Amino acid sequence: MQGGIQGLGRVPELRRRILFTLFMLAVYRVGVQVPTPGIDATALAAFFERTAGTLFGMFNMFSGGAMQRMSILALGIMPYISASIILQLLTVAVPHLEALKKEGEAGRKKISQYTRYGTVALSLFQGFGIAVGLEGMTSPAGVPVVLYPGWGFRLLTALTLMAGTVFLMWLGEQITERGIGNGISLIIFAGIVARMPAAVTDTFQLMRTGELHGATVAFLLIMMPAIVAFICFMERSHRRIPIQYARRVVGRRVYGGQSSHLPLRVNTAGVIPPIFASSIMLFPATIANFIQAPWLQRISQAIVPGTFAYESIYVALIVFFCYFYTAIVFNPADIADNLKNHGGYIPGIRPGRRTSEYIDRVLTRITLVGAVYVSAICVLPSILISKLHVSFFFGGTSLLIVVGVAMDTMAQVESHLVMRNYEGFMRAGGRLRGRRG
């Protein structure tokens, strides 16, 4: 039996899936280079250099540099992610959506359809807002970004950006179905990683100019692998709650009597909390670029990344959103009801409400650990960026996304190899596991 990476080329279906995924990602990167009509690219690049610490910088990161070029894919996949989050929130509040969620595959398809409709609406709204904002933008030299402003430009830009987002959504679904899976995550992954060469080049440029010393670079070379290893460890960490199933006799057969476990992830909320927190923290700086109000300028200057005030509020928001989003995506009462209906129980805990309270108590404790972990990962690189002037690629949110998606993708490839009796990437040892074990 052939193990290792050589096994990738010996499974025809897996080889086709990997090549298809790489081709789709290449199409995505080509689309990033296609500009939106009616934009002065030079003036826009100069404007983005002036708005480095705002929401535009974060959107530019998730779009793989498409926002800075104002390409047809400038909105990226963020409207789809926003629509998915909104649908998840509405599932808790709207009984119809909650019922659809419990219907299984048919309900999930219906919710996916609503998510697509929401993506189109959000991308149209955001595209129109960007078009209006572009008309008021000028470079530091006073050159307008939009060549021919007006309603024609606004409608054309809104439709173009909406079409780009829908195309990316279709691209992600194709990668999920015909590629190696995790299509939407891989698109975000590719957008972030595509900026790595420029970030490394900027770092070496700082070394040549003397702004970064050799000792600082050596510290970064040691720190980066350590942070990545820590992220891998924490993303795979979970608390196992033992589950025992009662024995049932049906005819001449005995069912149940088995023991299992309920894994509770330490970081159940994933990367959603830092994304939400970053959006809120960067909002005043973004508005300050358009509204020259003295009080808004003072707020923007008070919460600059790297300062104590900014980092304190940022950590508090991350902790809040960790608990908030975990409460949305994980319902202990539903878990307790499912266990009770299938004859399962936690040893020493009565089924029903007591089980729900116990799971909720355990989840609350490990969510605190997860919130502290996410805060540390997001704040430490931010401090390094402000103190050492390292490129934005080394930010905490981007690291969480890159490492998490890489782990999930490797686990997907490993599962394809295991199905065909290949040992996969791990020789004679354990299997490679993703974030969900």
C-alpha positions in Angstrom: 0.0 0.0 0.0 1.4 3.4 -1.0 1.3 6.1 1.7 2.4 9.6 1.9 1.8 12.4 -0.6 2.7 10.1 -3.4 -0.8 8.5 -2.9 -2.4 11.7 -4.2 -1.4 11.0 -7.8 -2.6 7.3 -7.6 -6.3 8.1 -6.9 -7.8 9.4 -10.2 -10.9 10.9 -8.6 -8.9 12.7 -6.0 -6.4 14.0 -8.6 -9.3 15.3 -10.7 -10.8 17.0 -7.6 -7.6 18.7 -6.7 -6.9 19.9 -10.3 -10.5 21.2 -10.5 -10.1 23.1 -7.3 -6.8 24.6 -8.4 -8.4 25.6 -11.7 -11.4 27.3 -10.0 -9.0 29.2 -7.7 -7.0 30.3 -10.7 -10.2 31.6 -12.3 -10.9 33.5 -9.1 -7.4 35.1 -9.1 -7.8 36.1 -12.8 -11.2 37.7 -11.9 -9.5 39.8 -9.2 -7.4 41.5 -11.9 -10.5 42.6 -14.0 -11.3 46.2 -13.1 -14.7 47.8 -12.8 -15.5 50.2 -15.6 -15.2 53.9 -15.0 -12.5 53.9 -12.3 -9.2 55.7 -12.3 -6.9 52.9 -10.9 -4.0 55.3 -10.0 -6.2 57.6 -8.0 -7.9 54.7 -6.3 -4.6 53.1 -5.3 -3.4 56.4 -3.8 -6.7 56.7 -1.8 -6.3 53.2 -0.4 -2.8 54.0 0.8 -4.4 56.8 2.9 -7.1 54.5 4.4 -4.9 51.7 5.6 -6.4 51.2 9.0 -10.1 51.2 8.1 -12.8 48.7 7.1 -11.5 49.1 3.5 -8.3 47.4 4.6 -10.1 44.4 6.2 -12.4 44.0 3.2 -9.4 44.3 0.9 -7.8 41.4 2.9 -10.8 39.1 2.5 -11.2 39.9 -1.2 -7.5 39.1 -1.9 -6.7 42.7 -3.0 -9.7 43.0 -5.2 -11.1 46.0 -3.3 -7.9 48.0 -3.7 -8.0 47.4 -7.5 -11.8 47.8 -7.4 -12.2 44.8 -9.6 -15.4 43.1 -10.6 -14.9 40.8 -7.5 -14.3 43.7 -5.1 -17.1 42.7 -2.7 -15.6 39.2 -2.5 -17.6 36.5 -0.7 -18.4 38.7 2.3 -22.1 39.4 1.3 -22.6 35.6 1.2 -21.1 35.2 4.6 -23.1 38.1 6.0 -26.3 36.6 4.5 -25.5 33.2 6.1 -24.9 34.8 9.5 -28.2 36.8 9.2 -30.1 33.6 8.3 -28.6 31.8 11.3 -29.7 34.6 13.6 -33.2 34.7 12.1 -33.4 30.9 12.6 -33.6 31.5 16.3 -36.2 34.3 16.1 -38.4 33.1 13.2 -40.4 29.9 13.8 -40.7 29.1 10.1 -36.9 29.1 9.6 -36.5 27.1 12.8 -38.9 24.5 11.5 -37.0 24.4 8.2 -33.8 23.8 10.0 -35.2 20.7 11.7 -36.6 19.2 8.4 -33.2 17.8 7.4 -31.8 18.0 3.9 -34.9 19.6 2.3 -34.9 22.3 5.0 -31.2 23.0 4.5 -31.7 23.4 0.8 -34.5 25.9 1.3 -32.4 27.9 3.8 -29.5 27.8 1.2 -31.9 29.2 -1.3 -32.9 32.0 1.0 -29.2 32.7 1.7 -28.6 33.1 -2.1 -31.4 35.6 -2.3 -30.0 37.5 0.7 -26.6 37.5 -1.0 -28.0 39.1 -4.1 -29.8 41.8 -2.1 -26.9 42.6 0.2 -24.4 42.7 -2.7 -26.7 45.1 -4.7 -27.0 47.3 -1.6 -23.3 47.3 -0.8 -22.4 47.8 -4.5 -24.6 50.8 -4.8 -23.2 52.2 -1.5 -19.6 51.7 -2.8 -20.5 53.4 -6.1 -21.9 56.4 -4.3 -18.8 56.5 -2.0 -16.4 56.2 -4.9 -17.9 59.4 -6.5 -16.8 61.3 -3.4 -13.3 59.9 -3.3 -10.2 61.7 -4.4 -6.5 60.9 -4.3 -4.2 63.0 -2.1 -3.4 65.0 -5.2 -7.1 65.9 -5.7 -7.7 63.6 -8.6 -11.3 62.1 -8.6 -11.5 58.3 -8.5 -14.6 58.1 -10.7 -14.1 59.3 -14.3 -17.8 59.9 -15.2 -20.0 60.1 -12.1 -23.8 59.8 -12.2 -26.6 57.3 -12.1 -25.3 55.4 -15.0 -22.0 54.7 -13.1 -23.9 53.8 -9.9 -26.2 51.3 -11.6 -23.4 49.8 -13.7 -21.1 49.4 -10.6 -23.8 47.9 -8.4 -24.8 45.3 -11.0 -21.2 44.5 -11.8 -20.2 44.0 -8.2 -23.4 42.0 -7.5 -22.6 39.7 -10.5 -19.0 39.3 -9.2 -20.3 38.1 -5.8 -22.8 35.7 -7.4 -20.1 34.3 -9.6 -17.9 33.8 -6.5 -20.8 32.1 -4.7 -21.2 29.8 -7.7 -17.5 29.2 -7.8 -17.5 28.2 -4.1 -20.4 25.8 -4.6 -18.6 24.1 -7.5 -15.5 23.6 -5.4 -17.6 22.1 -2.7 -19.4 19.7 -5.0 -16.8 18.8 -7.6 -13.6 19.8 -5.8 -12.1 18.9 -2.4 -14.8 20.7 -0.4 -15.0 23.9 1.7 -15.4 26.0 -1.4 -16.3 29.3 0.3 -13.5 28.9 2.9 -10.9 28.1 0.2 -11.8 31.3 -1.7 -11.1 33.4 1.4 -8.0 31.3 2.0 -6.7 31.9 -1.5 -7.4 35.7 -1.2 -5.4 36.0 2.0 -2.5 33.7 0.9 -2.2 35.6 -2.4 -1.0 38.6 -0.5 1.7 36.7 1.2 4.5 37.3 -1.4 3.9 41.1 -1.2 3.9 40.9 2.6 7.2 39.0 2.7 8.7 41.4 0.1 7.6 44.4 2.3 9.3 42.7 5.3 12.6 42.3 3.4 12.3 45.8 2.2 12.1 47.0 5.8 15.2 44.9 6.6 17.2 46.6 3.7 16.2 50.1 4.9 17.2 49.2 8.5 13.7 49.6 10.0 13.7 45.9 10.9 16.8 44.5 12.7 18.2 41.0 12.3 17.2 40.1 15.9 13.6 41.2 15.2 13.4 39.0 12.1 14.8 36.1 14.0 12.2 36.6 16.7 9.4 36.6 14.0 10.8 33.4 12.5 10.5 31.7 15.8 7.2 33.3 16.8 5.2 32.6 13.6 5.6 28.8 13.7 4.9 28.8 17.4 1.7 30.7 16.9 0.6 28.4 14.0 1.3 25.3 16.2 -0.7 26.9 19.0 -3.7 27.6 16.7 -3.6 24.0 15.4 -3.7 22.7 19.0 -6.5 24.9 20.1 -8.6 24.4 17.0 -8.6 20.7 17.6 -9.2 21.0 21.3 -12.5 19.9 22.7 -14.1 18.7 25.8 -15.6 15.2 25.7 -18.8 14.6 27.6 -19.4 10.9 28.1 -22.7 9.6 26.7 -24.3 6.2 27.7 -27.1 4.6 25.7 -29.7 2.4 27.5 -30.2 -1.1 26.3 -33.4 -2.0 24.5 -34.8 -5.4 23.5 -36.7 -5.5 20.3 -37.8 -9.0 19.5 -34.7 -11.2 19.8 -32.2 -8.4 19.3 -30.6 -6.1 21.9 -30.0 -2.5 20.9 -28.0 0.2 22.7 -25.9 -0.4 25.7 -23.1 1.5 24.1 -21.0 4.3 25.3 -20.0 7.4 23.3 -19.1 11.0 23.9 -20.3 14.5 22.9 -17.4 16.7 21.8 -17.7 20.4 22.6 -15.2 22.5 20.7 -13.2 25.0 22.7 -13.6 27.5 19.9 -17.1 26.9 18.8 -17.6 30.4 17.3 -14.6 30.1 15.0 -13.4 33.3 13.3 -16.8 35.1 13.4 -16.1 37.0 16.7 -12.9 38.7 15.6 -14.5 39.6 12.2 -17.4 41.3 13.9 -15.2 43.0 16.5 -12.8 44.3 13.9 -15.7 45.7 11.8 -17.1 47.6 14.8 -13.7 48.9 15.9 -12.7 50.1 12.4 -16.1 51.7 11.7 -15.3 55.1 13.3 -12.0 55.4 11.3 -13.9 54.5 8.1 -16.6 57.1 8.6 -13.9 59.7 9.6 -12.5 59.5 6.1 -15.8 60.8 4.7 -17.1 63.1 7.5 -14.7 65.7 8.8 -16.4 66.2 12.2 -14.1 67.1 15.1 -15.7 64.7 17.6 -15.5 61.8 15.1 -11.9 62.6 14.4 -11.1 62.5 18.1 -12.8 59.1 18.5 -10.9 57.8 15.5 -7.6 59.0 16.9 -8.4 57.6 20.4 -9.0 54.0 19.2 -5.9 53.4 16.9 -4.8 49.8 16.6 -2.0 49.0 18.9 -3.1 51.4 21.7 -4.3 50.2 25.1 -7.9 51.6 24.6 -8.3 49.9 21.2 -7.0 46.5 22.3 -9.1 46.5 25.5 -12.3 47.3 23.7 -11.4 44.8 21.0 -10.9 42.0 23.5 -14.1 42.8 25.2 -16.0 42.6 21.9 -14.4 39.3 21.0 -15.4 37.8 24.3 -19.0 39.1 23.9 -19.3 37.8 20.3 -17.8 34.4 21.3 -20.6 33.8 23.8 -23.2 35.4 21.6 -22.4 33.4 18.4 -21.9 30.1 20.4 -25.4 30.6 21.9 -26.8 31.0 18.3 -25.1 28.0 16.7 -25.3 25.5 19.7 -28.5 24.9 21.6 -28.0 22.6 24.7 -31.8 22.1 25.0 -31.9 20.5 21.5 -29.0 18.3 22.3 -30.6 17.2 25.5 -33.9 16.4 23.7 -32.1 14.4 21.0 -30.2 12.4 23.6 -33.4 11.7 25.5 -35.3 10.6 22.4 -32.6 8.2 21.4 -32.2 6.7 24.9 -28.9 8.4 25.7 -27.9 10.1 28.9 -24.9 11.5 30.7 -23.9 9.3 33.6 -24.9 10.9 36.9 -27.1 13.5 35.2 -30.9 13.1 34.8 -32.2 13.4 31.2 -34.0 16.5 30.0 -33.6 19.8 31.7 -30.7 18.7 34.0 -28.8 17.5 31.0 -29.3 20.8 29.2 -28.2 22.8 32.2 -25.1 20.6 32.6 -24.1 20.9 28.9 -24.7 24.7 29.1 -22.5 25.0 32.2 -19.7 23.1 30.6 -20.0 25.0 27.3 -19.9 28.3 29.2 -16.6 27.4 30.8 -14.8 26.2 27.7 -16.2 29.2 25.7 -14.3 31.4 28.1 -11.1 29.5 27.3 -11.9 29.8 23.6 -12.5 33.6 23.9 -9.2 34.1 25.7 -7.4 32.1 23.1 -9.0 34.0 20.2 -8.3 37.3 21.9 -4.6 36.4 22.4 -4.2 35.3 18.8 -5.8 38.5 17.5 -4.1 41.0 19.9 -0.6 39.7 19.9 0.0 40.0 16.2 -1.7 43.4 16.3 0.9 44.6 18.8 3.7 43.2 16.7 2.3 45.0 13.7 2.2 48.4 15.5 5.6 48.0 17.3 7.6 46.2 14.6 5.8 47.6 11.5 5.2 44.1 10.0 2.9 43.7 7.1 -0.9 43.1 7.7 -0.6 39.5 6.5 0.6 38.5 9.9 -2.7 39.7 11.6 -4.5 37.3 13.9 -7.8 37.0 12.1 -6.0 36.1 8.8 -3.9 33.5 10.7 -7.0 31.9 12.2 -8.6 31.6 8.8 -5.6 30.3 7.0 -4.6 27.7 9.6 -8.2 26.5 10.1 -9.0 26.2 6.4 -5.7 24.4 5.8 -6.5 21.9 8.5 -10.0 21.2 7.2 -8.7 20.9 3.6 -6.0 18.4 4.6 -8.6 16.4 6.6 -10.8 16.3 3.4 -7.9 15.0 1.3 -7.1 12.5 4.0 -10.6 11.2 4.0 -10.5 10.6 0.2 -7.2 8.7 0.6 -8.5 6.6 3.5 -11.6 5.6 1.5 -9.3 4.0 -1.0 -7.1 2.2 1.5 -4.3 4.7 1.3 -2.4 5.6 4.5 -2.6 9.3 3.6 -0.2 11.9 4.8 0.5 10.2 8.2 2.8 7.2 8.1 2.4 4.4 10.6 1.0 6.9 13.1 -2.4 8.6 13.7 -4.7 10.0 11.2 -4.8 13.7 10.3 -7.8 15.4 11.9 -9.6 18.6 11.1 -10.9 21.1 13.6 -14.0 19.0 14.3 -11.9 15.9 15.2 
